[in-house]
Amino acid sequence: MQLEAALAAVPLFSGMNPDELALVAGQLRRRSYQEREVIVHRDGTGDALYILTAGKVKVAYSDDEDETIIALMASGDFFGELSILDGEGRSADVIALEPTEVLVLSAEDFNRCLADMPGIAVSLLRQLAGRLRRSTSWIRALSSQDVYGRIAQQLIFLSDTHGIDVSSGGRRIALRLTQNDLAGIVGASRESVNKAVGYFKGKGYISVDAASYHITVHDRPALEKRCQQ
């Protein structure tokens, strides 16, 4: 029953009835990863779908000098579907940011589920459409905003998707975000990110816990206004 409950909390499977959930749950394997452990390697074989049930991961593309962070994911998210659908290799690394647990569904079982349970296919299309819309919005931001605007937009997004309300006011992003991480997310140098973060801190828009690398957003309207400049 625990696996069925975990599946029901994932948007991709939330529309399934109890019998369907039980059928999929019977095909899952549970795996655990430690912080910084690579779950999926870029260019690896797309042999499984991964469903996050605990912890957080980053989807990243790295070369010898730089890292581009494509997405940050938490419990309820899934990854690995593209390689199953198109038969190509993995497009990026997926790395645990903290102790993480996933449920693994083999490509063969996933394709069988899509054929036998059309509702999963519809949910998958909705999820992929949402990701495409977010990607389109971010591409537009990259072409039209400076570093300050891009950081402001990402801080708003991360506070919405990974934020926790705090008693002192604002939303604390429940992710360890170093300046290198932010640079990888917004496509800028660490020096540029350092200046922007310092500016936002000085204005009181955000605060940063230097020990844990957690950022708290205190003035969302000010960040939203900066996105529009």
N, C-alpha and C positions, 0 to 999 in steps of 0.2 A: 504493500500500500504506500510506502514511503516514496518509491519511484514514481508511482502514479501521481501523487501529490506534487512532486517536484516537476513533473511534466506539465501538469495542469497550470502551473504558475508561469510557464513559458508561453508567450503570445503565439508562437508557431503551432502549439498543440492545445491551446486553451479552449478551442471550439469542439474538441473531441468528446465523445461520450465515454462513460466508464469502461465499457468493453474494449473500445479502441485504445484507450490509454493503457489498459492492462496488456493488450497485444503488443504495443510498442515497447512498454516497460520490460517485457520479457526478452527483448532483443538488445537491451542496453548493457554496457559495461561501465563500471565506475572507476575513474582514475583520479589520482591526486598528484599535485605538482607543488614544488617549493618555490619561494620567491626567486626570480630571475631564471627559472628553468624554462627552456624552450619547449612549448607544447607542439607546435607545428613549424616545420622548416620550409623556408622559401624554396620553390622548385621541387619540393617533395611530392610524392604521389597523393592524389586526392582520394583517399580510401575510406574516409569517414566524415560524419557530421559530428561536431562537438557542441554540447549544450552546457553552458555555465550554470552551476547550481550554488557555488560559493566562491568568493574571492574576486579578483579583478585581473584583467589581462590587457596588454597593448598589442595592437596589430601594427607592425612596423616594417619598413623597408630600409635596410642598412647597406652602406658600401664601406670602403676603407676609411672614409673621413666623416661622413654624416649619417644621421639617422632621421628618417621621415616617419613620424607617427601618423598612421592613417586613421586609427580609431582606438578608443578606450572602451572596454566592455566590462560589464558586471553581471551578477546573477540574473538569469532570465534571458540573456543574450545567447546567440549561437553563431558559429562560424564554421567554415569548411564546405559550405554548400556549393560555392561556385565551381570548384574543381570537380565535384561530383556531377554537376549539371553539364559542364562543357568538356570534361575529360582532360583538361589541361593540368599542368603542375600548379602547386600552391603559388599564389602571387605575392605572399609576404610571410614574414615570421610572426608567430603569435607567442608572446612571452608572458609568464605569470609575474604580476607586480607584487603579489603577496601569496601566502598559502592558498591554493586554488583547487577546487574540485570540479570535474566535468563528467558528464555522461556521454558515452561514445556510441554512436549508431553507425554501423558499417555502411559503406556505399550501397552494397547489394540490398541490405535491409531497408535503407532509406528509399531507394528507388522502388522497392516493392510497396512501401507505405504510400508513396505518391500515387502508384497505380491503383492500389486497393482502397485508399481513403482520399478521394478528391478534395475534401475539405482542407487537408494539409497543403495541397498544391495552391489552393486559393490563399491560404494564410501566408504561404511562402512568397507568393507574388506581392501581397500587400507589404510584407516586411522589406522585400527588395525594392519596391517602389518608394518606400519611405527613405531607405538608404540612398537611393538615387536622387531624390529631391534634396536631401541634406548635402550630398556631394555637389549637386548643381549650385546650391546656395553658397557653398564654401568656395567653389571655383570663382563665382562672381565676386565674393569678398576678396579673394587673392588678387584679382585684377583691378579692383576699385578702391581698396582700403590700404592705408599705411600700416606699419607694424602695430601701432597703438590701437588702431581700429580692429585689426585681426585678433589681437590679444583680448581686447574687450569682448568681442563676439564669442570667442572660445570660453572665456570665463563665465559668461552668461549661460552658454550651452552646458558647460560642465556643472554649473551650480544647479541647473534644471535637472540634469540626468543623474548626477552623483552627489547632489547637495543634501545637507542635513541642517535643519533649522537649529540655531544655537541661542541660548538664553540671553546672550549679550546683544543679540540682534544680528540679522544677516543669515547667510547660508554658507556653511563650511563644506568645501569640496572634499569628499571622502576619498581622495587620491593623493598620493605623494607626488607632488609636481615640482621637480627641480627646474631651474632656469634652462637647463639643457633639454628637459622634457618639453617645456613650452616652446623652445626654439624649434624642436622637431615637429611640433604640432602646427605652428603657424608659418613655418618656412622662413625663418629669419636667423640671424647670428645671435649668439648668446649675449654679446655686448648690447645689441639693440633691445633684446628682451629685458636685460638688466635695467636699462634706462626707462623703458616703459613701465615695468613693475615698480620701480622706484617712484616714478611720477604718480602712479595710481595709489601707492601707499601714502605718499605725501599729501595727496588730496583727500585721503580718508575713504577712497572708494573700496579699498580692500585692505586686509591685513594678512601678514604671512608669518606662520610659525617657523622660525628658522631651524628649530630642532627636528621637527617632523615633516617639514616641507608641505604643510597643508595651507591652503589659501582660503580665506573667508571673504565672501562678497558682502559688503555693507551698504553700498549705494548702487543698486541695480539701475535706476533711472539715469544716473550719470554715465554708467558704462554704455547703456543703450544710446544715449545722446552721442557718445564718442564714436560709436559704430556708424553714425549717420554723417559724420564730418568727412 
